[in-house]
Amino acid sequence: MFFHSMASLGSLCFSLALLGYFTVHSRPAVGHLRSMDSFIRAVQKVEESNPGLSPLALARALRRIAGHDDAMTVHFLGTSHVLTNTAELETAILNASSFSFFDKALHHIVTDNGEERGVVLAPDGTTVALAPLMLGIEAGLNTWTEGGAPVGLFPLTLGRTLGLTFLSLQDFPAEYRLGPNGCWDNVEYPKVFKLYHTPTLATGAVISGGMDGLILGKYLSNLPKSETLPALSEILKGYYIFDLREGRSLDGLTDRISPKRRELSRLILESVDLQNEVMETLALVWKLERTEWIAFDTGIGQAVKEGLKQFVRKYWDCPQIIPRCQWGAKPHNGTPIPLSLPLDQLFVHHTYTPSSACLSFSDCARDMRSMQRFHQEERGWADIGYSFVVGSDGYVYEGAGWNTVGRHTRGQNSVGYGVAFIGNYTAALPSRYSIDLLRHKLVQCAVDGGRLVSNFTLKGHRQAVSYTTCPGDALFSEISRWDNFRE
């Protein structure tokens, strides 16, 4: 079985979670760029200076540096300095790069002004907390080394954080129980990541890092013993650094890569009784820490049930949406006009120009900026016209968004959303993966979130105005077979 019983589940008491894993205070900004690339280069530098270093030994040393030997981690993975000669390795790490860099990169905190640290910007444009990522990797490496079933993988990556969040915020509105996301000061030179509003234990970056740790931990634990474990830097590179422009697309791609974290984590956990797993994790929190505030009554179970429902809706049913600030949007000119929700129309577009599919965050972000510049400067619109834009990199990009009237379909802007695929789809289709992001993810997310009525009408842009062939003949033929399409 993938997870062990309650006796082998781990914990962290609520006070430690608040004071350690999620301490709120201020420290000077990190001088290094806070990117996954920088973290991988630093790891690789340590490996190069220590030939033969095992990935497990390095993962343990990094845990020691970050001070992550809390009760739950020790329960599952043991004490890092006992298992590894960390003093010698820490010296090597200090000489190879920067001890301070690893400490600040891995130690997750949120400051009193809303800056989240211990997170990095991944090449795909998403933000990842390194602590749960590294704990998941270490758990997988530990299982491969010692054999047996994965121990503590779910509690270490997602279970502890989710359970404590559900309990601490059970009286909060559902939409504020998980998250928030945030934005970087500069996506090319990221140093400061600020959250949108008051955070929970389970910020967007912590959830992403937890999913990634779960996926990589599961993968490593299942590697055949006949195979040699890859170096830690190679494990990270394989997941975060890839190039879809080498003739590959996300269609049918079975590789473990970060744009697929939501579906991959769902595949791992969908056969697991998550309600039971979270409750058992919380039971061990009480057992290890004697946390008196946990009382296992029907109220706790209901809080976990409602919290998991929100988690599934927000992080599995909905696609990941790259926010405006992440792709470098300019401000809306003037005062945005709010939409009156729910809407009953959805209009599908293609951008035509840019005419090629974008296959990376940097390319898609550049296309978004180009379209916004054209709409604002050439057409005189207040903002980029589309509500959302679908890239071929595995992500949806926020345009006018859920709540603001766009400029996408003349005469229909206030009654429907306009969603465009980047590219010209007169003769060819977007990737199947991109199509599914709209057809099965964004649409359902909009209905479940009360933004679209369940019996909404789906149309191509050409059906609303006579002067365009948008969204292209091939794409229009495709959407004409979808549910909710109307002639």
Secondary structure, 3 states (H helix, E strand, C coil): CCCCCHHHCCCCCHHHHHHHHCECCCCCCCCCCCEHHHHHHHHHHHHHHCCCCCHHHHHHHHHHHHCCCCHHHHHHHCCHHHHCCHHHHHHHHHHHCCHHHHHHHHCCEECCCCEEECEEECCCCCEEEHHHHHHHHHHHHHHHHHCCCCCCHHHHHHHHHHHHHHHHCCCCCHHHCCCCCEEECCCCCCCCEEECCCCCCCCHHHHHHHHHHHHHHHHHHCCCCCCCCCCHHHHHHHHHCCCCCCCCCCCCCCCCCHHHHHHHHHHHHCCCCHHHHHHHHHHHHHHHHCCCCCCCCHHHHHHHHHHHHHHHHHHHHCCCEECHHHHCCCCCCCCCCECCCCEEEEEEEECCCCCCCCCCHHHHHHHHHHHHHHHHHHCCCCCCCCCEEECCCCCEEECCCCCECCCCCCCCCCCEEEEEECCCCCCCCCCHHHHHHHHHHHHHHHHHCCCEEEEEEEEEHHHCCCCCCCCCHHHHHHHCCCCCECC
